[in-house]
Structure formats: C-alpha cells, structure tokens
Amino acid sequence: FVIPMRLARTDFAPRELRQGRMDVGCSCVSAALFRSQSLRGNTCVSLCFKEEAQRLEVRGASIRRLQPDDFSVAVRLHAAMASPAGPADGVGPGGEVCDAAAYSQSDRRGFLLRP
C-alpha cells in the first residue's frame, strides 16, 4: 500500500496525531497490517511524506511486538523516523541486516526510512 501523507510531517508528536493528520497514517498502517489480532506477513505499507521527501516503509513480515491501536503504531513510527535503524539495531548502511541477534531484538525491525 502507498499512502501519500501530504500534510503530515516526520517530526510529529505521538500524543498529538491529529496535528498534520498523522492519525490517518497510523489508522492506515493498522488497517493494512492487522487481521483479527495477528499481523499480515505479506503486507508492505509506504507512508510518503511530501514536505521532507521521505518515505517510511513498514513491512509486516519483519515487525514484532506491535499492538493494533493507533497510539502504539504512532510510537513505533515516531521512533523509526526520529532515528533510523543503524548498527545498534543490527542494520548496515545500505539497510541490510548485519547482526541478526541485534536486529531480532530491535523495535525498529520492519520500519525503514528511505529518501
């Protein structure tokens, strides 16, 4: 799924989702990924931010420990956009997994920020 986020910004506050209409993006991610309290593994959601010319990919096959409510999704999206996955999360500069143990424990697993 590709979701154009025309008004949203990448520096949103998870408790103020209606500012910039980030609540729409969180609801779309929840609707696309969750099916009866389980994750869809074959789903990829891309939130495209016009202002910053960035795209956040959310991959259902990689995500772990995500709750289906909008606030939990917003917190994980905010964390992924505030500081993209890096060596501490087991991810190399090109986005490839370089440390499987660190990657499997990371909360940024499944969230990729791309230009």
C-alpha positions in Angstrom: 0.0 0.0 0.0 1.2 3.5 -0.8 -0.2 6.3 1.4 0.6 9.9 0.4 0.9 12.0 3.6 0.6 15.5 2.1 0.1 17.4 5.3 2.0 15.2 7.8 5.5 15.8 9.0 8.1 13.3 10.1 8.6 15.2 13.4 5.1 14.6 14.8 4.2 14.0 18.4 2.7 10.6 19.1 0.2 12.1 21.6 -1.0 14.8 19.1 -1.8 12.7 16.0 -4.4 15.0 14.6 -1.8 17.7 14.1 -0.8 17.2 10.5 -3.3 14.3 10.1 -0.8 11.7 11.2 -3.8 9.8 12.7 -4.8 8.9 9.2 -1.4 7.3 8.5 -1.5 5.4 11.8 -5.0 4.1 11.1 -4.0 3.0 7.6 -0.9 1.2 8.9 -3.1 -0.6 11.5 -5.8 -1.5 9.0 -3.3 -2.8 6.4 -1.2 -4.8 8.9 -3.6 -6.3 11.4 -6.1 -9.1 10.8 -8.0 -10.4 13.8 -5.2 -9.5 16.3 -2.5 -11.1 14.1 -0.1 -9.5 11.7 -0.3 -9.9 7.9 3.2 -11.0 6.9 2.7 -10.4 3.2 1.9 -6.6 3.5 4.2 -3.6 3.0 2.9 -0.1 3.7 4.7 3.0 2.5 4.0 6.4 4.0 5.2 9.1 1.6 5.9 12.5 3.3 5.7 15.3 0.8 7.4 18.0 2.9 10.6 16.1 3.7 10.6 14.0 0.5 11.0 10.8 2.6 9.2 7.5 2.6 8.7 5.2 5.6 8.2 1.5 4.7 6.5 -0.7 7.2 7.0 -4.4 6.4 4.6 -6.8 8.1 6.9 -9.8 7.7 9.6 -8.2 9.9 7.6 -6.5 12.6 7.4 -7.9 16.1 5.6 -6.8 19.3 3.3 -4.2 17.6 -0.1 -3.6 19.1 -3.1 -2.8 16.8 -4.0 0.6 18.4 -3.1 3.9 16.8 -1.0 5.1 19.7 1.3 2.1 19.7 1.7 2.4 15.9 2.4 6.1 16.3 5.1 5.5 18.9 6.9 3.0 16.7 6.6 5.2 13.6 7.9 8.2 15.6 10.9 6.1 16.8 11.7 5.0 13.3 11.6 8.5 11.9 13.4 10.1 14.8 16.5 7.9 14.5 16.6 5.4 11.6 17.9 1.9 12.2 21.6 1.6 12.4 24.4 -0.7 13.6 23.0 -0.8 17.2 19.8 -2.3 15.6 21.8 -4.8 13.5 21.3 -2.9 10.3 24.1 -1.8 7.9 24.3 1.5 5.9 22.5 0.0 2.9 19.6 -1.3 5.0 20.9 -4.9 5.0 20.9 -7.0 8.2 24.5 -7.3 9.5 23.8 -8.6 13.1 20.8 -11.0 13.3 20.7 -11.1 17.1 20.5 -7.3 17.4 18.0 -7.0 14.6 15.7 -9.5 16.1 15.6 -7.6 19.4 15.2 -4.1 17.8 11.9 -2.2 17.9 12.9 -0.6 14.6 12.7 -4.0 12.9 10.4 -3.7 9.9 10.4 0.1 9.8 12.7 1.5 7.0 13.2 5.2 6.4 14.1 5.9 2.8 14.8 9.2 0.9 
